[in-house]
Every structure is written in structure tokens, then in C-alpha cells.
Amino acid sequence: MNDGKATRQRLLDAATAEFAAYGIAGARVDRISATAKANKAQLYAYFGDKDRLFDTVFQLHADALVNAVPFTADDLPGYAVALYDSCLEQPDLVRLATWARLERVPAGALVTSMPEQTELKLEAIAAEQRAGRVDPALDPADVLAMVSMLALTWSPASLFHTATPQDARADHERRRAALAETVRRAFRG
């Protein structure tokens, strides 16, 4: 990797950690530059300003956020558990999304750059509804939203308790089992 690309990547990595920890308003360009071992002039040359840097970071991670695990409409409980595990492995993605929601997009869809992926998920849920495996009385978009939020119950966005990889194995297993059973019961056709 040439020096320019390496510097740009270090800035993106440092900005990801900074924005995940402090949000847009609390992030500091000085800390990002220092962490990346780059100067502020380089940051501004690559990204323009702090807001555009956040936009770049969020867009880079939006794919990872939306597609953290393969979507399985035929196994919504398994999908929810996989999302739970993904949040344990990549808590910064949840934090970035939370800051984006708080500081940028207070209402409506958070990630709008991948409508075709969302549409495929909704079509898969609708197919499961037609097959009688998912409750047809529910809108597919509501099913996707609720399954996703159930999976985030113990994420960094939680209002109750945030799980960490250091939690006892038995706690993780209990949460996974409760999550899978709740999703199974809630959306059964």
C-alpha cells in the first residue's frame, strides 16, 4: 500500500474509533490525526471536514452494518442470534449507527444507500408469509425492523444492559436461547 493510501486508511480507522466513542459533535480532529499519526492538513485534504469524514466513515461501515450477517427469512430466530453475535464482535458498528441516528437522521430510514438489499430482505419475508411460516398479518418491513431490534436488545444501543464478549458464556447462551424463542413465537405463521 502506498503512503497516501496507508495514511488515508489510518485516518479512517482512527475516525471510526473516535466517532464510535464520542459521536460527531464530541469527536476531535486533533485526536483523530494524532491517533492516525497524520497531520490535520492531510485529514482535510482527504475528507474536507469533520462532517464529511463522518459521512465517509459511516458509508464505509453501512454495508457492514446492514449485512453484518446473511439474512435468512426462513430462519428468523437464527438470523436474530447471528445479529446478537455480530454486535458482540463489532460494537463500534452499533455505536456509529446510534450516533448517526442521534446526530444526523432522527427519523426515517437510517441507511438508504442500499435499497435493493432491503427490498430483497422484504421479498424474502413476504415469501415466508405466503408459505405460512411467518405471520402474514404483519408488514414485512415491520418484521425486519422488530427482529433486528430484538437482536440489538443487549447491544451498545441497549437501554437496559450492554453485553460484552467478557460476559459469562452461560449469560450469552441464555440470551441467545431467549432471543431465538422470542422471535420464533412472535413471528410464527
C-alpha contacts under 8 A as a table, 3 or more apart, distances in Angstrom:
res1	aa1	res2	aa2	distance
1	M	5	K	6.19
1	M	6	A	6.02
2	N	5	K	5.47
2	N	6	A	6.10
3	D	6	A	5.02
3	D	7	T	6.00
4	G	7	T	5.17
4	G	8	R	6.12
5	K	8	R	5.05
5	K	9	Q	6.10
6	A	9	Q	5.12
6	A	10	R	6.17
7	T	10	R	5.08
7	T	11	L	6.19
7	T	36	A	7.28
7	T	38	A	6.74
8	R	11	L	5.11
8	R	12	L	6.26
8	R	43	L	7.77
8	R	46	Y	7.08
9	Q	12	L	4.99
9	Q	13	D	6.10
10	R	13	D	5.08
10	R	14	A	6.03
10	R	36	A	4.92
10	R	37	K	7.76
11	L	14	A	5.13
11	L	15	A	5.90
11	L	32	I	6.64
11	L	33	S	6.70
11	L	35	T	7.95
11	L	36	A	5.14
11	L	38	A	7.37
11	L	43	L	6.94
12	L	15	A	5.02
12	L	16	T	6.02
12	L	53	L	7.98
12	L	57	V	6.43
13	D	16	T	5.14
13	D	17	A	6.49
13	D	36	A	7.63
14	A	17	A	5.31
14	A	18	E	6.12
14	A	32	I	5.32
14	A	33	S	7.66
14	A	35	T	5.91
14	A	36	A	5.66
15	A	18	E	4.91
15	A	19	F	5.84
15	A	32	I	5.55
15	A	53	L	7.57
15	A	54	F	7.49
15	A	57	V	7.17
16	T	19	F	5.37
16	T	20	A	5.98
16	T	57	V	6.17
16	T	92	D	7.68
16	T	96	L	7.80
17	A	20	A	5.16
17	A	21	A	6.15
17	A	92	D	7.12
18	E	21	A	5.23
18	E	22	Y	5.95
18	E	23	G	7.39
18	E	27	A	5.76
18	E	28	R	7.58
18	E	31	R	7.75
18	E	32	I	6.61
19	F	22	Y	5.22
19	F	23	G	4.52
19	F	24	I	5.86
19	F	26	G	7.80
19	F	27	A	5.68
19	F	54	F	7.22
19	F	96	L	6.57
19	F	99	W	7.83
20	A	23	G	5.90
20	A	92	D	5.42
20	A	93	L	7.51
20	A	95	R	5.07
20	A	96	L	4.89
20	A	99	W	7.37
21	A	27	A	7.90
21	A	92	D	7.91
21	A	95	R	7.34
22	Y	25	A	7.35
22	Y	26	G	4.76
22	Y	27	A	5.19
23	G	26	G	5.41
23	G	27	A	5.83
23	G	96	L	7.34
23	G	99	W	5.25
23	G	100	A	7.84
23	G	103	E	7.80
24	I	27	A	5.38
24	I	50	K	7.78
24	I	51	D	7.25
24	I	54	F	6.92
24	I	99	W	7.09
24	I	103	E	7.05
25	A	103	E	7.97
27	A	31	R	7.88
28	R	31	R	5.40
28	R	32	I	6.42
29	V	32	I	5.03
29	V	33	S	6.05
29	V	40	K	6.99
29	V	50	K	6.87
30	D	33	S	5.24
30	D	34	A	6.08
30	D	40	K	6.91
31	R	34	A	5.05
31	R	35	T	5.94
32	I	35	T	5.23
32	I	36	A	6.09
33	S	36	A	5.11
33	S	37	K	5.93
33	S	38	A	5.02
33	S	39	N	5.46
33	S	40	K	5.73
33	S	43	L	7.04
34	A	37	K	4.97
34	A	38	A	6.29
34	A	39	N	7.25
35	T	38	A	7.77
38	A	42	Q	6.62
38	A	43	L	7.50
39	N	42	Q	5.50
39	N	43	L	6.74
40	K	43	L	4.97
40	K	44	Y	6.18
41	A	44	Y	5.13
41	A	45	A	6.01
42	Q	45	A	4.97
42	Q	46	Y	6.16
43	L	46	Y	5.31
43	L	47	F	5.94
43	L	48	G	7.29
43	L	49	D	7.79
44	Y	47	F	5.23
44	Y	48	G	4.44
44	Y	49	D	5.64
45	A	48	G	5.87
47	F	50	K	7.60
47	F	52	R	5.99
47	F	53	L	5.31
47	F	56	T	7.83
48	G	52	R	6.31
48	G	53	L	7.24
49	D	52	R	5.44
49	D	53	L	6.15
50	K	53	L	4.92
50	K	54	F	6.22
51	D	54	F	5.14
51	D	55	D	6.28
52	R	55	D	4.88
52	R	56	T	6.12
53	L	56	T	5.07
53	L	57	V	6.16
54	F	57	V	5.03
54	F	58	F	5.94
55	D	58	F	5.15
55	D	59	Q	5.99
56	T	59	Q	5.18
56	T	60	L	6.12
57	V	60	L	5.17
57	V	61	H	6.30
58	F	61	H	5.12
58	F	62	A	5.79
58	F	96	L	6.90
58	F	97	A	7.73
58	F	100	A	7.92
59	Q	62	A	4.95
59	Q	63	D	7.35
60	L	63	D	6.68
60	L	64	A	7.81
61	H	64	A	5.09
61	H	65	L	6.05
61	H	93	L	6.91
62	A	65	L	4.89
62	A	66	V	6.00
62	A	111	V	6.82
63	D	66	V	5.29
63	D	67	N	5.72
63	D	68	A	7.68
64	A	67	N	5.17
64	A	68	A	5.00
64	A	93	L	7.73
65	L	68	A	5.29
65	L	93	L	6.13
65	L	94	V	7.56
65	L	97	A	8.00
66	V	111	V	7.90
67	N	70	P	6.29
67	N	71	F	7.61
68	A	83	L	7.01
68	A	86	S	6.48
69	V	79	Y	7.37
69	V	82	A	6.40
69	V	83	L	6.42
69	V	86	S	7.29
70	P	79	Y	7.52
71	F	79	Y	6.27
71	F	121	K	6.87
72	T	75	D	5.26
72	T	76	L	6.11
72	T	78	G	7.59
72	T	79	Y	5.84
73	A	76	L	5.41
73	A	79	Y	7.81
73	A	121	K	7.30
73	A	124	A	5.68
73	A	125	I	5.32
73	A	128	E	6.76
74	D	125	I	7.83
74	D	128	E	6.50
74	D	133	R	7.77
75	D	78	G	5.30
75	D	79	Y	6.24
76	L	79	Y	4.92
76	L	80	A	6.12
76	L	147	V	7.31
76	L	183	V	6.78
76	L	184	R	7.24
77	P	80	A	5.15
77	P	81	V	6.29
77	P	179	L	7.12
77	P	180	A	4.32
77	P	181	E	7.04
77	P	182	T	7.97
77	P	183	V	5.35
77	P	184	R	5.79
78	G	81	V	5.15
78	G	82	A	6.13
78	G	180	A	6.61
79	Y	82	A	5.09
79	Y	83	L	6.25
80	A	83	L	5.08
80	A	84	Y	6.29
80	A	147	V	6.18
80	A	148	S	6.53
80	A	150	L	7.21
80	A	151	A	4.96
80	A	179	L	7.07
80	A	180	A	6.83
80	A	183	V	7.59
81	V	84	Y	4.95
81	V	85	D	6.32
81	V	151	A	6.51
81	V	176	R	5.70
81	V	179	L	6.71
81	V	180	A	6.41
82	A	85	D	5.08
82	A	86	S	6.12
83	L	86	S	4.86
83	L	87	C	6.21
83	L	148	S	7.47
83	L	151	A	5.75
83	L	152	L	7.47
84	Y	87	C	5.26
84	Y	88	L	6.56
84	Y	151	A	5.06
84	Y	152	L	6.30
84	Y	154	W	7.58
84	Y	155	S	7.39
84	Y	176	R	7.57
85	D	88	L	5.09
85	D	89	E	6.37
86	S	89	E	5.04
86	S	90	Q	5.92
86	S	91	P	7.95
87	C	90	Q	5.14
87	C	91	P	5.12
87	C	93	L	7.68
87	C	94	V	6.83
87	C	152	L	7.35
87	C	155	S	5.91
87	C	156	P	7.91
88	L	91	P	5.88
88	L	155	S	7.22
88	L	163	A	7.00
88	L	164	T	5.88
88	L	165	P	5.89
89	E	165	P	7.43
90	Q	93	L	5.79
90	Q	94	V	7.43
91	P	94	V	5.33
91	P	95	R	6.35
91	P	155	S	7.17
91	P	156	P	6.36
92	D	95	R	4.90
92	D	96	L	6.01
93	L	96	L	5.16
93	L	97	A	6.25
94	V	97	A	5.12
94	V	98	T	6.08
94	V	155	S	7.21
94	V	156	P	6.35
94	V	157	A	6.67
95	R	98	T	4.97
95	R	99	W	6.18
95	R	156	P	6.31
95	R	157	A	6.84
96	L	99	W	5.20
96	L	100	A	6.10
97	A	100	A	4.99
97	A	101	R	6.11
97	A	110	L	7.84
98	T	101	R	5.06
98	T	102	L	6.15
98	T	157	A	6.52
99	W	102	L	4.98
99	W	103	E	5.77
99	W	104	R	7.63
100	A	103	E	5.34
100	A	104	R	5.02
100	A	105	V	6.18
100	A	110	L	7.65
101	R	104	R	5.67
101	R	105	V	4.78
101	R	106	P	5.16
101	R	107	A	7.64
101	R	110	L	6.66
102	L	105	V	6.68
102	L	106	P	5.73
103	E	106	P	7.01
105	V	108	G	7.12
105	V	109	A	7.80
105	V	110	L	6.20
107	A	110	L	7.74
109	A	112	T	6.23
111	V	114	M	7.12
112	T	115	P	6.07
114	M	117	Q	5.59
114	M	118	T	6.73
115	P	118	T	5.16
115	P	119	E	6.07
116	E	119	E	4.98
116	E	120	L	6.21
117	Q	120	L	5.17
117	Q	121	K	6.45
118	T	121	K	5.16
118	T	122	L	6.28
119	E	122	L	5.05
119	E	123	E	6.08
120	L	123	E	5.09
120	L	124	A	6.16
121	K	124	A	5.10
121	K	125	I	6.34
121	K	144	L	7.80
122	L	125	I	5.13
122	L	126	A	6.18
122	L	140	P	5.44
122	L	141	A	6.20
122	L	144	L	7.33
123	E	126	A	4.99
123	E	127	A	6.16
123	E	140	P	7.81
124	A	127	A	5.08
124	A	128	E	6.39
125	I	128	E	5.07
125	I	129	Q	6.22
125	I	134	V	7.35
125	I	140	P	5.76
125	I	143	V	7.84
125	I	144	L	7.94
126	A	129	Q	4.89
126	A	130	R	6.19
126	A	136	P	7.78
126	A	140	P	6.04
127	A	130	R	5.07
127	A	131	A	6.22
128	E	131	A	4.98
128	E	132	G	6.30
128	E	133	R	5.32
128	E	134	V	5.52
129	Q	132	G	5.06
129	Q	133	R	5.73
129	Q	134	V	4.54
129	Q	135	D	5.88
129	Q	136	P	4.86
129	Q	189	G	6.86
130	R	133	R	7.68
130	R	134	V	7.98
130	R	136	P	7.05
131	A	134	V	7.75
132	G	135	D	6.95
132	G	136	P	7.27
132	G	189	G	5.09
133	R	188	R	5.99
133	R	189	G	4.46
134	V	187	F	5.41
134	V	188	R	4.84
134	V	189	G	3.97
135	D	138	L	6.07
135	D	187	F	5.41
135	D	188	R	5.45
135	D	189	G	3.81
136	P	139	D	7.45
136	P	189	G	6.67
138	L	142	D	6.71
138	L	143	V	6.64
139	D	142	D	5.22
139	D	143	V	6.40
140	P	143	V	5.00
140	P	144	L	6.24
141	A	144	L	5.18
141	A	145	A	6.16
142	D	145	A	5.06
142	D	146	M	5.99
143	V	146	M	5.26
143	V	147	V	6.02
143	V	187	F	7.43
144	L	147	V	5.35
144	L	148	S	6.08
145	A	148	S	5.21
145	A	149	M	6.16
146	M	149	M	5.07
146	M	150	L	6.01
147	V	150	L	5.16
147	V	151	A	6.29
147	V	183	V	6.69
148	S	151	A	5.16
148	S	152	L	6.46
149	M	152	L	4.88
149	M	153	T	6.43
150	L	153	T	5.23
150	L	179	L	7.07
150	L	183	V	7.83
151	A	154	W	7.49
151	A	155	S	7.93
151	A	179	L	7.00
152	L	155	S	4.85
152	L	156	P	7.98
152	L	157	A	7.04
152	L	158	S	6.88
153	T	157	A	7.77
153	T	158	S	5.59
153	T	160	F	7.92
153	T	161	H	7.90
154	W	157	A	7.60
154	W	158	S	5.48
154	W	160	F	7.46
154	W	161	H	5.63
154	W	162	T	4.68
154	W	163	A	5.26
155	S	158	S	5.32
155	S	161	H	7.71
155	S	162	T	5.14
155	S	163	A	6.17
156	P	162	T	5.32
156	P	163	A	7.58
157	A	162	T	7.54
158	S	161	H	5.87
158	S	162	T	5.86
163	A	167	D	6.62
164	T	167	D	5.55
167	D	171	D	6.63
167	D	172	H	7.11
168	A	171	D	5.25
168	A	172	H	6.69
169	R	172	H	5.20
169	R	173	E	6.24
170	A	173	E	5.05
170	A	174	R	6.04
171	D	174	R	5.10
171	D	175	R	6.16
172	H	175	R	5.13
172	H	176	R	6.07
173	E	176	R	5.10
173	E	177	A	6.11
174	R	177	A	5.23
174	R	178	A	6.13
175	R	178	A	5.10
175	R	179	L	5.95
176	R	179	L	5.11
176	R	180	A	6.08
177	A	180	A	5.22
177	A	181	E	6.12
178	A	181	E	5.23
178	A	182	T	5.98
179	L	182	T	5.15
179	L	183	V	6.17
180	A	183	V	5.30
180	A	184	R	6.05
181	E	184	R	4.97
181	E	185	R	6.11
182	T	185	R	5.26
182	T	186	A	5.93
183	V	186	A	5.10
183	V	187	F	6.07
184	R	187	F	5.86
184	R	188	R	5.75
185	R	188	R	5.56
